[in-house]
């Protein structure tokens, strides 16, 4: 979906004065929540161990949309730790059975083509290809993916179905999470990458995941609210009533910022992007100030 019409709200963001530490960010979050026709959830933190910079409805359940694809990616790397060679395993693409909407990359691939697990991760994250994601869900299984999330401390996150599985939706098998859980997932990936330790996967695999997310092509959410040139490893998600974005800002720098900004029951998507921009700008300004 093209979202250029929503980017006009970004210009107004940069006319605001820099946010004051903590108080300015909390005020920005409250204002964004009040102005949003829908519900907003936020968890913002740095890589340090001093707790969050700001939270708002951080433990409340929200639809994941495509941000749960980060957990699918993490599962691939975590399983490869236990079973080396998993990333090189080939999966055959059956266009008649696999191809679904929201799959710009896979729709261009020939029937019967073989893709390694590693080759499917890039399009799943960077262009949010739904077919690539479903092929990986089919390969690993929802139970394994949820188990990796549980081991990482994601207490409320649940992958209940493949993407665009109408039957599963009707039976209330939903993909859900919380802002706190998504921030936790990014935190363990970034900690592994930044501090050179094994977390959800090895440090090398964590660095690879961050680099993949740095190649994200949808930059209309959190990245659009930050200064030009800011390094942002993010993953967006959108379904009816929801616009989400989660990000690690400046992941290889001295002060990485972790943001999870989720929405639900939204009736104005322009307002949803404005809320994401306002929170992201204030969080970035808070970290930059000190």
GUKOLTOR-740409 format. One record per residue: x, y, z of N, C-alpha, C in turn; residue number from 1. Coordinates in nm, 3 decimals. Atoms other than C-alpha are relative to their C-alpha. Last residue first. Example, Ala and Ser with C-alpha at 12.3 -4.5 7.8 and 13.67 -1.06 7.14 Angstrom:
PT       nX       nY       nZ      caX      caY      caZ       cX       cY       cZ   nr
PT   -0.082   -0.119   -0.006    1.367   -0.106    0.714   -0.077    0.109    0.073    2
PT    0.089   -0.119    0.000    1.230   -0.450    0.780    0.090    0.120    0.000    1
This chain:
PT       nX       nY       nZ      caX      caY      caZ       cX       cY       cZ   nr
PT   -0.084    0.040   -0.102    2.136    1.308    2.706    0.002   -0.098    0.095  290
PT   -0.027   -0.106   -0.096    1.968    1.528    2.473    0.076   -0.050    0.121  289
PT   -0.102   -0.090    0.052    1.999    1.274    2.190    0.038    0.108    0.101  288
PT   -0.130    0.069   -0.005    1.811    1.014    2.392    0.112    0.092   -0.045  287
PT   -0.032    0.026   -0.140    1.520    1.250    2.456    0.136   -0.067    0.014  286
PT   -0.049   -0.125   -0.059    1.521    1.380    2.099    0.040   -0.020    0.146  285
PT   -0.133   -0.027    0.056    1.493    1.024    1.965    0.061    0.126    0.062  284
PT   -0.092    0.098   -0.058    1.205    0.947    2.200    0.142    0.023   -0.051  283
PT   -0.025   -0.037   -0.140    1.025    1.269    2.107    0.098   -0.096    0.065  282
PT   -0.078   -0.125   -0.005    1.062    1.207    1.733    0.035    0.036    0.144  281
PT   -0.136    0.030    0.045    0.948    0.844    1.763    0.088    0.124    0.008  280
PT   -0.068    0.077   -0.104    0.643    0.938    1.971    0.145   -0.026   -0.039  279
PT   -0.015   -0.084   -0.119    0.532    1.216    1.735    0.077   -0.075    0.109  278
PT   -0.103   -0.101    0.021    0.597    1.011    1.422    0.027    0.081    0.126  277
PT   -0.130    0.069    0.006    0.400    0.711    1.546    0.112    0.101   -0.015  276
PT   -0.031    0.046   -0.136    0.110    0.937    1.644    0.135   -0.070    0.004  275
PT   -0.037   -0.119   -0.076    0.115    1.114    1.305    0.037   -0.038    0.144  274
PT   -0.138   -0.034    0.034    0.121    0.775    1.135    0.047    0.124    0.074  273
PT   -0.085    0.106   -0.055   -0.192    0.672    1.323    0.147    0.029   -0.031  272
PT   -0.020   -0.029   -0.142   -0.357    1.008    1.250    0.089   -0.106    0.065  271
PT   -0.087   -0.116   -0.007   -0.306    0.950    0.877    0.031    0.037    0.144  270
PT   -0.138    0.047    0.010   -0.451    0.605    0.928    0.100    0.115   -0.005  269
PT   -0.065   -0.102    0.082   -0.780    0.742    1.059    0.148   -0.037   -0.007  268
PT    0.093   -0.039    0.105   -1.023    0.487    1.206    0.058    0.105   -0.094  267
PT   -0.025   -0.131    0.060   -0.775    0.302    1.426   -0.100    0.026   -0.113  266
PT    0.132   -0.065    0.008   -0.903    0.012    1.637    0.011    0.141   -0.059  265
PT    0.113    0.087    0.034   -0.540   -0.084    1.707   -0.128    0.083    0.000  264
PT    0.134   -0.061   -0.003   -0.199    0.081    1.733   -0.104   -0.107   -0.030  263
PT    0.107    0.082    0.055    0.158   -0.023    1.814   -0.133    0.073    0.009  262
PT    0.118   -0.087    0.005    0.479    0.170    1.872   -0.109   -0.074   -0.076  261
PT    0.113    0.080    0.046    0.778   -0.040    1.982   -0.123    0.088    0.010  260
PT    0.136   -0.055    0.001    1.100    0.157    2.006   -0.100   -0.105   -0.049  259
PT    0.094    0.105    0.038    1.456    0.058    2.097   -0.142    0.054    0.016  258
PT    0.134   -0.026   -0.053    1.723    0.327    2.101   -0.094   -0.106   -0.054  257
PT    0.116    0.052    0.073    2.089    0.239    2.051   -0.131    0.027    0.074  256
PT    0.122   -0.006   -0.082    2.336    0.471    2.227   -0.120   -0.050   -0.079  255
PT   -0.028    0.003   -0.143    2.697    0.424    2.112   -0.126   -0.007    0.085  254
PT   -0.058   -0.119   -0.060    2.624    0.330    1.752    0.019   -0.015    0.150  253
PT   -0.143    0.024   -0.016    2.570   -0.004    1.582    0.072    0.121    0.057  252
PT   -0.032    0.130   -0.061    2.193   -0.008    1.628    0.148   -0.027    0.022  251
PT   -0.145   -0.008   -0.023    2.137    0.366    1.571    0.053   -0.131    0.059  250
PT   -0.057   -0.120    0.059    1.759    0.324    1.608    0.147    0.008    0.039  249
PT   -0.123   -0.029   -0.072    1.623   -0.024    1.671    0.064    0.117   -0.073  248
PT   -0.129   -0.039    0.057    1.269   -0.030    1.547    0.111    0.003    0.103  247
PT   -0.097    0.027   -0.107    0.910   -0.143    1.581    0.138    0.023   -0.059  246
PT   -0.141   -0.006    0.040    0.627   -0.006    1.368    0.085   -0.026    0.123  245
PT   -0.104    0.025   -0.099    0.255   -0.075    1.379    0.137    0.028   -0.058  244
PT   -0.126   -0.041    0.059   -0.052    0.050    1.190    0.105   -0.012    0.110  243
PT   -0.131    0.007   -0.068   -0.374   -0.126    1.278    0.111    0.052   -0.088  242
PT    0.006   -0.056   -0.135   -0.745   -0.083    1.203    0.132    0.006    0.072  241
PT    0.111   -0.091   -0.024   -0.739   -0.313    0.901   -0.003    0.043    0.146  240
PT    0.123    0.066    0.038   -0.394   -0.467    0.876   -0.112    0.099    0.027  239
PT    0.129   -0.067    0.018   -0.052   -0.309    0.889   -0.108   -0.098   -0.043  238
PT    0.110    0.094    0.013    0.290   -0.406    1.016   -0.130    0.076   -0.016  237
PT    0.135   -0.054   -0.009    0.627   -0.237    1.005   -0.103   -0.112   -0.008  236
PT    0.098    0.087    0.066    0.972   -0.369    1.078   -0.138    0.056    0.025  235
PT    0.141    0.002   -0.042    1.269   -0.152    1.166   -0.081   -0.106   -0.074  234
PT    0.033    0.139    0.032    1.647   -0.124    1.172   -0.143   -0.023    0.046  233
PT    0.119    0.056   -0.063    1.698    0.253    1.165   -0.023   -0.142   -0.052  232
PT    0.008    0.144    0.028    2.027    0.432    1.096   -0.117   -0.060    0.077  231
PT    0.002    0.082   -0.121    1.967    0.807    1.103   -0.015   -0.146   -0.039  230
PT   -0.125    0.070   -0.020    2.063    0.960    0.768    0.006   -0.083    0.127  229
PT   -0.048    0.067    0.120    1.788    1.218    0.760    0.135   -0.066    0.029  228
PT   -0.087   -0.077    0.091    1.679    1.304    1.110    0.046   -0.083   -0.119  227
PT   -0.135   -0.019   -0.052    1.395    1.094    1.252    0.086    0.078   -0.098  226
PT    0.003   -0.105   -0.102    1.018    1.107    1.197    0.139    0.035    0.053  225
PT    0.041   -0.128    0.060    1.020    0.920    0.866    0.002    0.114    0.099  224
PT   -0.110   -0.069    0.068    1.223    0.637    1.023   -0.037    0.136   -0.054  223
PT   -0.103   -0.055   -0.088    0.943    0.557    1.274    0.112    0.070   -0.078  222
PT    0.034   -0.009   -0.142    0.664    0.509    1.019    0.110    0.067    0.080  221
PT    0.100   -0.104   -0.022    0.694    0.574    0.644   -0.036    0.019    0.147  220
PT   -0.059   -0.100   -0.090    1.021    0.386    0.599   -0.098    0.111    0.036  219
PT    0.111   -0.083   -0.046    0.893    0.067    0.438    0.052    0.095    0.107  218
PT    0.036   -0.099    0.102    1.197   -0.068    0.250   -0.115    0.091    0.041  217
PT    0.146   -0.016    0.009    1.363   -0.249    0.541   -0.034    0.111   -0.100  216
PT    0.039   -0.004    0.141    1.733   -0.298    0.465   -0.150    0.010   -0.021  215
PT   -0.046   -0.129    0.052    1.835   -0.206    0.822   -0.036    0.016   -0.148  214
PT    0.101   -0.101   -0.032    1.618   -0.500    0.926    0.042    0.139   -0.046  213
PT    0.117    0.024    0.086    1.852   -0.738    0.744   -0.106    0.106    0.025  212
PT   -0.033   -0.046    0.134    2.152   -0.579    0.914   -0.115   -0.023   -0.098  211
PT    0.005   -0.146    0.001    1.992   -0.623    1.254    0.028    0.055   -0.139  210
PT    0.141   -0.041   -0.007    1.924   -0.989    1.184   -0.014    0.152   -0.002  209
PT    0.060    0.022    0.131    2.285   -1.043    1.072   -0.146    0.044   -0.001  208
PT   -0.047   -0.108    0.088    2.415   -0.884    1.390   -0.059   -0.014   -0.139  207
PT    0.071   -0.123   -0.039    2.196   -1.119    1.593    0.043    0.117   -0.086  206
PT    0.135    0.007    0.057    2.330   -1.417    1.395   -0.081    0.124    0.038  205
PT   -0.011   -0.015    0.146    2.687   -1.316    1.473   -0.137   -0.003   -0.065  204
PT   -0.025   -0.141    0.031    2.604   -1.262    1.842    0.007    0.023   -0.150  203
PT   -0.138   -0.044   -0.017    2.456   -1.609    1.859    0.014    0.148   -0.032  202
PT   -0.086    0.074    0.092    2.080   -1.650    1.893    0.143    0.048    0.026  201
PT    0.096    0.085    0.069    1.809   -1.532    2.132    0.069   -0.087   -0.105  200
PT    0.128   -0.028   -0.067    2.095   -1.407    2.347   -0.105   -0.093   -0.062  199
PT    0.114    0.077    0.050    2.455   -1.501    2.269   -0.124    0.036    0.080  198
PT    0.036    0.116   -0.082    2.703   -1.225    2.347   -0.118   -0.073   -0.066  197
PT   -0.079    0.116    0.036    2.893   -0.968    2.141   -0.028   -0.123    0.084  196
PT   -0.089    0.036   -0.110    2.757   -0.663    2.318    0.078   -0.128   -0.026  195
PT   -0.080   -0.113   -0.047    2.596   -0.488    2.022    0.106   -0.042    0.102  194
PT   -0.080   -0.062    0.106    2.459   -0.783    1.825    0.100    0.100    0.054  193
PT   -0.090    0.099    0.057    2.343   -0.988    2.122    0.092    0.060   -0.104  192
PT   -0.102    0.028   -0.102    2.204   -0.682    2.295    0.100   -0.104   -0.051  191
PT   -0.101   -0.108   -0.001    2.032   -0.575    1.973    0.108   -0.026    0.104  190
PT   -0.074    0.003    0.126    1.854   -0.909    1.929    0.111    0.104    0.002  189
PT   -0.090    0.115   -0.005    1.762   -0.928    2.298    0.079   -0.014   -0.130  188
PT   -0.106   -0.016   -0.099    1.630   -0.571    2.294    0.096   -0.120    0.000  187
PT   -0.105   -0.083    0.060    1.437   -0.614    1.970    0.117    0.017    0.095  186
PT   -0.058    0.074    0.111    1.243   -0.904    2.122    0.113    0.080   -0.065  185
PT   -0.086    0.105   -0.055    1.190   -0.717    2.450    0.069   -0.078   -0.111  184
PT   -0.123   -0.068   -0.043    1.057   -0.414    2.265    0.099   -0.100    0.058  183
PT   -0.074   -0.032    0.121    0.812   -0.644    2.089    0.129    0.076    0.032  182
PT   -0.058    0.120    0.059    0.706   -0.796    2.420    0.084    0.033   -0.124  181
PT   -0.111    0.045   -0.085    0.659   -0.460    2.591    0.068   -0.122   -0.059  180
PT   -0.117   -0.085    0.024    0.450   -0.328    2.300    0.121   -0.044    0.083  179
PT    0.008   -0.124   -0.076    0.224   -0.631    2.338    0.119    0.088   -0.037  178
PT   -0.118   -0.032   -0.078    0.159   -0.926    2.107   -0.029    0.121    0.087  177
PT    0.009   -0.111   -0.095   -0.106   -1.095    1.897    0.131    0.018    0.076  176
PT   -0.139   -0.034   -0.026   -0.141   -1.318    1.591    0.001    0.126    0.087  175
PT   -0.055   -0.129    0.037   -0.495   -1.454    1.602    0.150    0.009    0.030  174
PT   -0.141    0.032   -0.015   -0.658   -1.793    1.597    0.078    0.122   -0.049  173
PT   -0.067   -0.082   -0.102   -1.009   -1.660    1.652    0.140   -0.048    0.031  172
PT   -0.005    0.082   -0.121   -1.186   -1.939    1.458    0.081    0.067    0.111  171
PT    0.138    0.025   -0.042   -1.285   -1.691    1.187   -0.007   -0.084    0.127  170
PT    0.051   -0.124   -0.058   -0.922   -1.577    1.172   -0.142   -0.021    0.053  169
PT   -0.056   -0.012   -0.135   -0.807   -1.934    1.120   -0.050    0.125    0.069  168
PT    0.061    0.100   -0.086   -1.043   -1.974    0.826    0.049    0.008    0.143  167
PT    0.134   -0.046   -0.037   -0.930   -1.648    0.671   -0.067   -0.098    0.095  166
PT    0.073    0.126   -0.020   -0.561   -1.742    0.670   -0.139    0.035    0.054  165
PT    0.118    0.005    0.085   -0.423   -1.417    0.528   -0.072   -0.135    0.005  164
PT    0.054   -0.127    0.048   -0.088   -1.469    0.702   -0.112   -0.025   -0.101  163
PT   -0.074   -0.057    0.111   -0.035   -1.801    0.878   -0.065    0.132   -0.042  162
PT    0.041    0.036    0.136   -0.197   -1.863    1.211    0.099    0.054   -0.100  161
PT    0.108    0.097    0.005   -0.178   -1.839    1.590   -0.034   -0.051   -0.138  160
PT    0.024    0.019    0.142    0.154   -1.667    1.646   -0.103   -0.111   -0.014  159
PT    0.047    0.130    0.050    0.131   -1.566    2.009   -0.021    0.007   -0.150  158
PT   -0.003    0.007    0.146    0.307   -1.293    2.207   -0.040   -0.139   -0.047  157
PT    0.136   -0.020    0.053    0.203   -1.241    2.568   -0.008   -0.011   -0.152  156
PT    0.103    0.073   -0.075    0.505   -1.372    2.763   -0.139    0.008   -0.062  155
PT    0.118   -0.062    0.059    0.780   -1.275    2.521   -0.124   -0.072    0.055  154
PT    0.072   -0.082   -0.097    1.067   -1.366    2.752   -0.120    0.071   -0.055  153
PT   -0.056   -0.135    0.001    1.315   -1.493    2.491   -0.072    0.094    0.096  152
PT   -0.135    0.008   -0.058    1.232   -1.854    2.577    0.065    0.138    0.007  151
PT    0.014    0.021   -0.145    0.864   -1.774    2.515    0.136   -0.005    0.067  150
PT    0.045   -0.124   -0.063    0.941   -1.627    2.172   -0.009   -0.013    0.151  149
PT   -0.115   -0.091    0.004    1.144   -1.933    2.073   -0.038    0.133    0.066  148
PT   -0.094    0.045   -0.103    0.856   -2.154    2.188    0.123    0.088    0.004  147
PT    0.046   -0.050   -0.130    0.606   -1.950    1.984    0.095   -0.042    0.113  146
PT   -0.017   -0.146    0.002    0.810   -2.014    1.669   -0.044    0.059    0.134  145
PT   -0.143   -0.029   -0.014    0.841   -2.385    1.747    0.024    0.151    0.006  144
PT   -0.042    0.038   -0.135    0.467   -2.419    1.808    0.146    0.034    0.023  143
PT    0.032   -0.106   -0.096    0.378   -2.221    1.494    0.050   -0.033    0.140  142
PT    0.118    0.028   -0.080    0.560   -2.464    1.268   -0.023    0.109    0.104  141
PT   -0.033    0.010   -0.142    0.917   -2.434    1.139   -0.118   -0.044    0.086  140
PT   -0.122    0.078   -0.023    0.868   -2.510    0.768    0.027   -0.020    0.149  139
PT    0.024    0.139    0.032    0.508   -2.396    0.739    0.120   -0.089    0.028  138
PT    0.089    0.050   -0.105    0.585   -2.072    0.920   -0.028   -0.148   -0.024  137
PT   -0.083    0.021   -0.118    0.879   -2.026    0.682   -0.083   -0.048    0.118  136
PT   -0.087    0.115    0.028    0.662   -2.077    0.376    0.089   -0.030    0.120  135
PT    0.078    0.122   -0.017    0.403   -1.845    0.530    0.082   -0.125   -0.030  134
PT    0.025    0.022   -0.142    0.660   -1.567    0.571   -0.076   -0.130    0.022  133
PT   -0.127    0.041   -0.060    0.779   -1.600    0.213   -0.018   -0.031    0.148  132
PT   -0.022    0.138    0.042    0.416   -1.585    0.100    0.131   -0.053    0.057  131
PT    0.082    0.092   -0.078    0.352   -1.274    0.308    0.021   -0.146   -0.037  130
PT    0.067    0.095    0.088    0.639   -1.068    0.164   -0.074   -0.106    0.082  129
PT    0.112    0.058   -0.074    0.716   -0.789    0.408   -0.080   -0.098   -0.084  128
PT    0.117   -0.043    0.078    0.945   -0.607    0.162   -0.127   -0.062    0.055  127
PT   -0.029   -0.125    0.068    1.253   -0.609    0.388   -0.112    0.051   -0.089  126
PT   -0.022   -0.118   -0.085    1.143   -0.865    0.642    0.003    0.128   -0.082  125
PT    0.101   -0.002   -0.108    0.986   -1.152    0.445    0.012    0.126    0.084  124
PT    0.127   -0.057    0.049    1.196   -1.061    0.140   -0.109    0.003    0.107  123
PT   -0.015   -0.137    0.051    1.519   -1.113    0.337   -0.130    0.059   -0.051  122
PT    0.004   -0.096   -0.110    1.413   -1.419    0.536    0.006    0.143   -0.051  121
PT    0.137   -0.046   -0.024    1.324   -1.630    0.232   -0.007    0.108    0.107  120
PT    0.045   -0.083    0.113    1.684   -1.662    0.111   -0.141    0.053    0.019  119
PT   -0.069   -0.131   -0.004    1.805   -1.783    0.452   -0.053    0.092   -0.110  118
PT    0.059   -0.076   -0.111    1.545   -2.061    0.459    0.061    0.139    0.005  117
PT   -0.046    0.040   -0.132    1.677   -2.169    0.121   -0.075    0.081    0.105  116
PT   -0.056   -0.109   -0.079    1.461   -2.117   -0.183    0.053   -0.057    0.131  115
PT   -0.046    0.038   -0.133    1.377   -2.365   -0.456    0.066    0.119    0.069  114
PT   -0.130   -0.054   -0.039    1.170   -2.266   -0.756    0.034   -0.041    0.142  113
PT   -0.100    0.106   -0.018    0.885   -2.502   -0.841    0.137    0.050    0.036  112
PT    0.051    0.115   -0.073    0.663   -2.228   -0.983    0.108   -0.108    0.006  111
PT    0.059    0.110    0.077    0.867   -1.934   -1.104   -0.048   -0.113    0.090  110
PT   -0.086    0.118    0.003    0.916   -1.627   -0.883   -0.068   -0.114   -0.075  109
PT   -0.084   -0.006    0.119    0.754   -1.288   -0.956    0.088   -0.124   -0.017  108
PT    0.088    0.006    0.116    0.467   -1.341   -0.712    0.078    0.005   -0.131  107
PT    0.025    0.139    0.038    0.728   -1.423   -0.449   -0.092   -0.012   -0.121  106
PT   -0.123    0.070    0.038    0.859   -1.066   -0.435   -0.032   -0.140   -0.053  105
PT   -0.055   -0.058    0.122    0.531   -0.872   -0.443    0.124   -0.075   -0.047  104
PT   -0.120    0.079    0.028    0.368   -1.102   -0.189    0.064    0.048   -0.130  103
PT   -0.107   -0.063   -0.077    0.090   -0.907   -0.018    0.133   -0.070   -0.020  102
PT   -0.014   -0.144    0.018   -0.172   -1.144   -0.147    0.110    0.057    0.089  101
PT    0.112   -0.077   -0.055   -0.115   -1.520   -0.138    0.025    0.149   -0.026  100
PT    0.005   -0.143    0.030    0.106   -1.770   -0.324   -0.127    0.065    0.054   99
PT   -0.069   -0.090   -0.094    0.162   -2.102   -0.151   -0.033    0.147   -0.020   98
PT    0.039    0.021   -0.139   -0.075   -2.356   -0.306    0.055    0.101    0.097   97
PT    0.145    0.022   -0.010   -0.078   -2.271   -0.676   -0.045   -0.015    0.145   96
PT    0.076   -0.124    0.021    0.267   -2.110   -0.668   -0.150   -0.021    0.017   95
PT    0.114    0.048    0.077    0.432   -2.412   -0.509   -0.094    0.118   -0.021   94
PT    0.112   -0.093    0.017    0.772   -2.285   -0.394   -0.104   -0.060   -0.091   93
PT    0.049   -0.012    0.138    1.010   -2.562   -0.285   -0.125    0.089   -0.002   92
PT    0.145    0.014    0.000    1.192   -2.514    0.046   -0.048    0.026   -0.142   91
PT    0.079   -0.051    0.111    1.568   -2.566    0.069   -0.149   -0.031    0.015   90
PT    0.100    0.098    0.044    1.766   -2.603    0.390   -0.089    0.064   -0.106   89
PT   -0.027    0.042    0.138    2.062   -2.363    0.402   -0.101   -0.101   -0.052   88
PT    0.014   -0.116    0.088    1.943   -2.177    0.712    0.021   -0.036   -0.147   87
PT    0.141   -0.033    0.019    1.891   -2.508    0.891   -0.018    0.113   -0.099   86
PT    0.040    0.034    0.135    2.253   -2.607    0.833   -0.146    0.030   -0.029   85
PT   -0.076   -0.071    0.103    2.343   -2.614    1.199   -0.035   -0.052   -0.140   84
PT   -0.012    0.093    0.112    2.062   -2.764    1.410    0.072    0.072   -0.114   83
PT    0.020    0.136   -0.051    2.060   -2.602    1.753    0.021   -0.105   -0.109   82
PT   -0.096    0.023   -0.107    2.208   -2.268    1.647   -0.006   -0.145    0.049   81
PT   -0.128    0.029    0.064    2.015   -2.289    1.319    0.110   -0.020    0.104   80
PT    0.001    0.143    0.034    1.699   -2.311    1.530    0.132   -0.039   -0.067   79
PT   -0.009    0.078   -0.124    1.778   -1.972    1.685    0.006   -0.150   -0.029   78
PT   -0.138   -0.007   -0.047    1.850   -1.818    1.344    0.020   -0.077    0.130   77
PT   -0.088    0.064    0.097    1.524   -1.936    1.192    0.144    0.000    0.049   76
PT    0.012    0.145   -0.013    1.333   -1.849    1.508    0.094   -0.071   -0.095   75
PT   -0.080    0.040   -0.115    1.467   -1.494    1.502   -0.005   -0.150    0.021   74
PT   -0.141   -0.011    0.034    1.327   -1.450    1.151    0.088   -0.048    0.115   73
PT   -0.023    0.111    0.094    0.985   -1.578    1.260    0.147    0.000   -0.043   72
PT   -0.011    0.122   -0.080    1.004   -1.342    1.560    0.022   -0.123   -0.090   71
PT   -0.131   -0.006   -0.067    1.078   -1.050    1.329    0.021   -0.124    0.086   70
PT   -0.098    0.060    0.089    0.782   -1.159    1.116    0.141    0.008    0.056   69
PT   -0.035    0.131   -0.053    0.567   -1.075    1.417    0.096   -0.075   -0.092   68
PT   -0.117   -0.012   -0.087    0.584   -0.713    1.300    0.040   -0.134    0.060   67
PT   -0.124    0.062    0.047    0.361   -0.811    1.008    0.120    0.015    0.093   66
PT   -0.023   -0.018    0.143    0.019   -0.756    1.170    0.139   -0.058   -0.032   65
PT   -0.139   -0.018    0.044    0.081   -0.793    1.541    0.010    0.056   -0.140   64
PT   -0.029    0.085    0.116   -0.268   -0.728    1.672    0.144    0.024   -0.046   63
PT    0.022   -0.067    0.128   -0.245   -0.559    2.014    0.016   -0.104   -0.112   62
PT   -0.006    0.083    0.121   -0.270   -0.697    2.369   -0.036    0.084   -0.123   61
PT    0.130    0.026    0.062   -0.200   -0.450    2.650    0.019   -0.078   -0.131   60
PT    0.033    0.141   -0.022    0.123   -0.475    2.850   -0.134   -0.039   -0.062   59
PT   -0.108    0.085    0.048    0.274   -0.151    2.717   -0.029   -0.148    0.018   58
PT    0.072    0.123    0.034   -0.045    0.048    2.751    0.095   -0.107   -0.049   57
PT    0.141   -0.037    0.005    0.192    0.344    2.753   -0.076   -0.120   -0.051   56
PT    0.093    0.108    0.034    0.557    0.309    2.843   -0.142    0.057   -0.001   55
PT    0.143   -0.030   -0.005    0.843    0.557    2.846   -0.079   -0.126   -0.033   54
PT    0.013   -0.145    0.006    1.219    0.566    2.889   -0.146    0.041    0.013   53
PT    0.050   -0.069    0.118    1.213    0.205    2.998    0.009    0.151    0.011   52
PT    0.145   -0.003    0.016    1.435    0.045    3.262   -0.041    0.083   -0.120   51
PT    0.063   -0.088   -0.098    1.791    0.125    3.367   -0.151    0.009   -0.017   50
PT    0.084    0.083   -0.086    1.960   -0.171    3.196   -0.076    0.082    0.103   49
PT   -0.038    0.009   -0.140    2.111    0.019    2.905   -0.103   -0.074    0.083   48
PT   -0.061    0.130   -0.022    2.016   -0.066    2.546    0.044   -0.018    0.145   47
PT   -0.133    0.007    0.058    1.778    0.228    2.543    0.056   -0.139    0.027   46
PT   -0.111    0.021   -0.092    1.405    0.209    2.602    0.132    0.012   -0.075   45
PT   -0.125   -0.060    0.047    1.070    0.294    2.451    0.108   -0.022    0.104   44
PT   -0.110    0.036   -0.090    0.749    0.093    2.487    0.127    0.055   -0.063   43
PT   -0.138   -0.045    0.018    0.431    0.234    2.339    0.092   -0.065    0.103   42
PT   -0.085    0.068   -0.096    0.070    0.129    2.280    0.145    0.032   -0.029   41
PT   -0.145   -0.007    0.020   -0.189    0.347    2.111    0.071   -0.077    0.110   40
PT   -0.082    0.026   -0.118   -0.564    0.287    2.082    0.148   -0.005   -0.038   39
PT   -0.035    0.140   -0.014   -0.803    0.439    1.827    0.086   -0.015    0.125   38
PT    0.131    0.067   -0.002   -0.888    0.784    1.701    0.021   -0.151   -0.003   37
PT    0.018    0.112    0.092   -0.543    0.917    1.797   -0.141   -0.057    0.011   36
PT    0.039   -0.047    0.133   -0.521    1.265    1.947   -0.029   -0.113   -0.098   35
PT    0.123   -0.077   -0.008   -0.524    1.151    2.311   -0.051    0.040   -0.139   34
PT    0.109    0.091   -0.033   -0.266    0.881    2.249   -0.134    0.072    0.001   33
PT    0.023    0.084    0.117   -0.033    1.124    2.073   -0.116   -0.095    0.023   32
PT    0.065   -0.082    0.102   -0.072    1.375    2.354   -0.032   -0.083   -0.125   31
PT    0.138   -0.026   -0.044    0.005    1.112    2.617   -0.076    0.081   -0.105   30
PT    0.075    0.126    0.009    0.312    0.994    2.425   -0.146    0.022    0.039   29
PT    0.024    0.027    0.141    0.438    1.349    2.374   -0.081   -0.127   -0.019   28
PT    0.103   -0.093    0.045    0.395    1.428    2.744   -0.035   -0.027   -0.147   27
PT    0.127    0.044   -0.059    0.588    1.116    2.842   -0.115    0.089   -0.046   26
PT    0.041    0.121    0.069    0.865    1.212    2.601   -0.134   -0.050    0.053   25
PT    0.040   -0.035    0.135    0.888    1.566    2.731   -0.049   -0.120   -0.078   24
PT    0.126   -0.072   -0.007    0.892    1.450    3.093   -0.052    0.036   -0.139   23
PT    0.105    0.069   -0.074    1.158    1.186    3.030   -0.133    0.075   -0.005   22
PT   -0.014    0.138   -0.042    1.430    1.422    2.899   -0.121   -0.045    0.082   21
PT   -0.078    0.009   -0.122    1.296    1.745    2.748    0.011   -0.145    0.041   20
PT    0.068    0.046   -0.121    1.174    1.717    2.391    0.095    0.001    0.119   19
PT   -0.048    0.129   -0.050    1.341    1.931    2.126   -0.070   -0.038    0.130   18
PT   -0.125   -0.012   -0.073    1.117    2.214    2.001    0.045   -0.137    0.049   17
PT    0.016    0.001   -0.145    0.855    2.118    1.742    0.135    0.025    0.065   16
PT    0.016   -0.137   -0.046    0.898    2.226    1.379   -0.012    0.007    0.152   15
PT   -0.130   -0.063   -0.016    1.044    1.889    1.291   -0.010    0.148    0.035   14
PT   -0.074    0.055   -0.113    0.715    1.712    1.358    0.128    0.077    0.025   13
PT    0.038   -0.070   -0.122    0.523    1.942    1.128    0.078   -0.048    0.119   12
PT   -0.061   -0.133    0.001    0.715    1.811    0.830   -0.033    0.076    0.127   11
PT   -0.137    0.004   -0.050    0.624    1.454    0.919    0.060    0.139    0.010   10
PT   -0.002   -0.024   -0.144    0.250    1.512    0.887    0.141    0.004    0.055    9
PT    0.005   -0.143   -0.026    0.288    1.545    0.513    0.006    0.035    0.146    8
PT   -0.131   -0.051   -0.040    0.400    1.186    0.502    0.000    0.150    0.024    7
PT   -0.008   -0.019   -0.145    0.048    1.044    0.512    0.127    0.073    0.043    6
PT    0.090   -0.107   -0.041   -0.020    1.094    0.143    0.006    0.024    0.150    5
PT   -0.062   -0.130    0.015    0.292    0.894    0.062   -0.089    0.112    0.050    4
PT    0.040   -0.083   -0.113    0.135    0.579    0.208    0.059    0.141   -0.010    3
PT   -0.074   -0.126    0.003    0.129    0.347   -0.087   -0.049    0.091    0.111    2
PT    0.085   -0.121    0.000    0.000    0.000    0.000    0.088    0.124    0.000    1
